[in-house]
Amino acid sequence: MTEDFSDENIRKNCFFCDPGTSAYKFLIEERKSFRILCDANPLREGHIIIVAKEHLSCMGSFPGEIFEEFTEIFGEVRGFVEKNYGQVASFEHGIFGQTAYHSHVHSLPFPGGVTEIIPEGQNKLIPIQKESELKQCLEKDGGYLFLRIGLESWVVDPALQAPRFFRDRFAVALGRPERADWKKMRFNSEIMTIAEQENRKTIGLWKSQH
C-alpha cells in the first residue's frame, strides 16, 4: 500500500497543526503566528524550534506579515541561544528532507564550522544574504535546504537532499548520532530522560530572561 502524500492527508495528520500533541510538550512561548518551543527530541540542550501556527510548508512560503513576524522571532531565538550557549546554527528543510511537512525552523548551539555539516565542499553551498531569498529558491527549485552558522547563511545543493538531512549531520557533528532519528530516539527512555532535563533547563533560562 502506497503512502498518501496529498496535501489534504498531510494537513489532516500533521502533529504540528495540533498544539495538543507531544510535539508541544516543551512549549516556551506563544506569539501571534508562531509557537516557540524546545524540540521534543533535542540534539542537545538549547535546541529550539519556531513553528508556524498556520499549516505552511517552509519559510519560503510565508506571506509578508507572517515573514516579518518570523524574522523578529528568529533573531530573538538566535540571540538567546548565542547568549547562553555560544555560537548558534539554524536550519530548515524547506520541503527537501522534511519528515514533518509543516514549517519548523531549528536553532541550536553549534561550535563547529560549515565543513562539519557539508564536507562535500564549498561548491555545494550557495551563500545568501537574508532569509527572504528563500522565497525565490522555493519558486525556482521547488524547495531548499537552508543552513546558517554564526553570521553566514547558505542554501545547500538540492542534489544532496535526504530525509532528516540536517538533523543526521548535526547529530554526528555533535557526537550524538543516537539522537539523529527522532522517531527512534523518543522510544529510548534513558536518552529521553536526559533530553527532558535539557529542555527544562532551556525553558528556565528563557523564562528568567523574558
N, C-alpha and C positions, 0 to 999 in steps of 0.2 A: 504493500500500500504506500503510495507516494504521499509526502507531506504537503499540506495545503499552505502555500506561502502567499495566498491572496491578501490584499490589503485589509479586507473585511475580517478575515480569520486572524490576522496578526493583531489587529486592534482588539478583537474580542478576547484574545488570550494574552494580552500584554500585561505583565505584572507591574510595569511602571505606570500604567494607567490607573491602577487601583492602589490608593495610599494605605489600604488595609493589609497589603501583602508584607511578607517578611523582608522585602527589599527596603522597606521604610522603617525597619526596627530601630535604626540609629539615626533618626531624623534630627538634624541640627537646628534648622530654621526654615520657615516657610515665607516665601515672598509672593508678590503678585502673580507672576507667571512661572515661577520655579520653586523647587524644593532643594535645599542644600542638605546633604546627608553624608555620613560616613559610609563607604562601600561596605555592604553587609558581609562581604568576603574580602577583606582588605589585603593588599600585597604587603603592607607594613603599616605601622602607626602613622597617622596623618594622611591616610588615603581618603580623599573626599571626592564626591561626585555631585555635579549640578544636573538636576533632572527637570526637563520641561514638563509643566503640568499638562499642557496640550499634547496630543499624540503627534509629535513632529519627528521626522527621521533623524535629523542631524542639524548642527549649527548652520550649515549652508542653506537650510530650508526655513530658517527663522524669518518671519515677517519683520519689517523695520522696527516697530516699537518693541517687540519681544527681543530682537537682537540688541537693541540699545540697553535694555534692562540686563540682558545676559552679560554684556561687556562689563558693566559695572560690578556685577556679582562675581564674574570671573576674576577681575582684578582684586577684589576683596578676598576671595578664597586663596588666590595665589600669594597675596601679601601675608595672610595668616600663616600659611604653610611655611613660607620663607622665614618669617619672623621666629617661628617656634621650632623649625626642624632643619633649616638650611635651604640649599638650592632646591627649587621645585621644578618638576616636569609635569607636563599636561599632555593628554592625548584624547583623540576621539576617533572611533571607527566610523567615518562618515559614510555609512551604509556598508562599505567594504569591511569585511571581517566582523560585522556585528553578530553577536549571539542573542542580543535583546534588541528588537527593532524599534527602538524609541530613544531619542537623543539623551545621552548621559555622558557628560564631559568629565574626565578624570583629572585630578591634580594630586600629586603625591611627592614626598621628599625623595630626591634622587641626586646623589653626589657625583654621579658619573658624567660621561660625555656622550655625544650622539653616536660615536662609533661602537659603543657598547650595545646600542639598540639596533643600529643599522650598520653592521660590519661589512655589508656588501659594497660600501664605498660612497663617496660624495656624489657620484653620477646618479645615484638612486634618490637623491634629495633635491627638491626644488624649493629654494628659500621663498618665504612670503613675508610681507611687512606687517600685515594686520589680518585678523580673523575674517574680516568682511570679504576677503578674496576667496574664501571657501565657497561662496555662492557661485562664482564663476567656475570653480573646479567641479562643483556638483553638476552644473549645466553642461560643461564640456565633456566630462568623463563619466557622469552618472554616479559619482561617488568620490571618496578621497580617503586618505589615511593622514590625519593631522597630528603633528608632533611639535611640542615646544619644550625646550630645555633651557632654563635660565631666561635670557632675553632673546634667544633666537627661535624662529619658527620655520617649519617646513611642511610640505606635503611629500609623502613618500611615493615612489614609483608604484602605481597600482598593480603592476605585474607581480609584486611581492605579496599581494593580499592573501590572507588565510584567516580562518576563524580564530578569534582571540589573538590576532596578530600582535598588538602591542602588549597585551597582558602577559602572554607567554614570554616575550622577550624581556620585559621588565622584571618578571619573576626570576628569570635566570640571572639577569644582571645584578639583582639584589641578593642573590644567593638563596632564594626561596622558591625553587622550582616546584615544590609541593603545593604552592598556592596558585599556580598558573591556571589550572582548570577549576573554576569556581563551583562547577556542578559537583565535582568530586570533593572539593575542599569542605563544602558545607556538611558532608557526612563524616568528617573526621573530628570527633569530639575534642580531642586534645588540641588540635590547631584552632578550632573554633572557640575554645575557652580562652586561649591566648588572644585571639582576634577580638573577642568581645571586650577584654580588658584594654586592649589598644584603643578601640573605638570609644569606650567610656572616658579614657584619658583625653582623647582628642576633643570630645564634646565638652568636657570640663574646662579645657583650655579656652575653647571658643566662647563658652558662656561667661568665663571670667574676664574676657576681653571685649565683650559687646554689651 
